[in-house]
Amino acid sequence: MGFTAASPVVRRRLGPAASGWLGRVLLYVLLTQLAIFLIRPVLTYRALDLGAGDREVGLLVVAFALVPAAIAIPLGRLSDRRRPAIVVQGGAVLLVVGSLLLYLASNLTGLALATVVLGSGAVAGLVGAQAVIARLAPDAGLDRDFGLLTAAASVGQMIGPPLAGLLLSADADRSTTTGRAFLVGGALLCVALLVCWRLGDGAGRTAAATAPDGKATAAAPGALGILRLPGVRGGIVASLTLLTAVDLLIAYLPVIGEERGISPGVVGLLLSVRAAASVLSRLLIPPMLRRWGRTRLLWASTLGTGVLLGLLPLAAPIWLLALLLAVAGFLLGIGQPLTMSLVVQAVPAASRGAALSIRIMGNRLGQVVLPAGIAVATGVFGAASAFVLVGGLLVMSAVGVPRQAGGTGGTGG
């Protein structure tokens, strides 16, 4: 609802067709994130029922990210050279297949394989959707439009966990309720597939206008060349640490809930509090940028989130846990759209899809390396150590954010 209200502004600048495709992309992202954030907490409970421990839960987080890290750059190049809509649609198909495989999985190996398919679909959809936004929006509107894109994602993330909790609480037999939740997520992903199926023509025309006759594509730098451009590496480091924090919240908050006797419904509400705060911060990005600038906002997002996550294991009352998650969610919401626009503005127009895919690849590699190490620690020290460790990593990465982001923030225009 809130996103369609912005369409008259988009229509005046970009024309009716562009605003229509933008609306479809936002709706697609909302639906897919709703389904994914419904499915992934349920996946943790299904894994626990199948005998998984803290270490296995962490390895499932790795499974969601490992293969997508390998395919992100080819998908970004494909979106630059052809149409990002193809990548979006392929991602939607993989998401539907992944949800069906989760429903059919009867052991941890099957869950891991299904999670790989789901993660591949998620990264393909994100690469394509971000590439469409990068081509539709003028440079001056990138922060705002990426903010809308990530706000749409956060709306889905806000609705998904409580819906998962509601479905899990509907029956005493958790094997039945988890299966039902996987089917509901699959149905939502089928709707998302229908939404994105007509993206092709409009997104293709936009892409062609950006890189006519393939000339811009031919001049595009390679992956290493993109990484050498000022601001790109700083944006990727900030992005991957912030995204890993979100993943660990989804994966380990249910584990802490089980240890403390917190019901799945309450855990789902706590995760939705985090997502709702992220929606709010993303909608407030334009006035916050005018007040503080991109560099300070990135620094506050990274440092503040690290401190708050480190405090989460100490928050015994549920109300205090909710308060910390709300503030952390607000700060988490700021970082992702700013790193998108930071990376996009640092590269030539013909390489925007590739640059965004490298950013996503960095995110996924972070989701592989960090949770794998954290999974080992949680096997020894318990689930609470995951939040302390990722909080410390965020605090350390914040030290380099002002210097790294500053150059691009000044040149982004």
Secondary structure as GFF3:
##gff-version 3
##sequence-region A 1 413
A	DSSP	three_ten_helix	4	6	.	.	.	ID=ss1
A	DSSP	alpha_helix	7	14	.	.	.	ID=ss2
A	DSSP	alpha_helix	16	49	.	.	.	ID=ss3
A	DSSP	alpha_helix	54	81	.	.	.	ID=ss4
A	DSSP	alpha_helix	84	104	.	.	.	ID=ss5
A	DSSP	alpha_helix	108	136	.	.	.	ID=ss6
A	DSSP	three_ten_helix	139	141	.	.	.	ID=ss7
A	DSSP	alpha_helix	142	168	.	.	.	ID=ss8
A	DSSP	alpha_helix	174	196	.	.	.	ID=ss9
A	DSSP	alpha_helix	200	210	.	.	.	ID=ss10
A	DSSP	three_ten_helix	212	214	.	.	.	ID=ss11
A	DSSP	alpha_helix	215	218	.	.	.	ID=ss12
A	DSSP	alpha_helix	223	228	.	.	.	ID=ss13
A	DSSP	alpha_helix	232	260	.	.	.	ID=ss14
A	DSSP	alpha_helix	264	283	.	.	.	ID=ss15
A	DSSP	alpha_helix	285	292	.	.	.	ID=ss16
A	DSSP	alpha_helix	294	311	.	.	.	ID=ss17
A	DSSP	three_ten_helix	312	314	.	.	.	ID=ss18
A	DSSP	alpha_helix	318	345	.	.	.	ID=ss19
A	DSSP	three_ten_helix	349	351	.	.	.	ID=ss20
A	DSSP	alpha_helix	352	381	.	.	.	ID=ss21
A	DSSP	alpha_helix	384	398	.	.	.	ID=ss22
A	DSSP	alpha_helix	401	411	.	.	.	ID=ss23
###
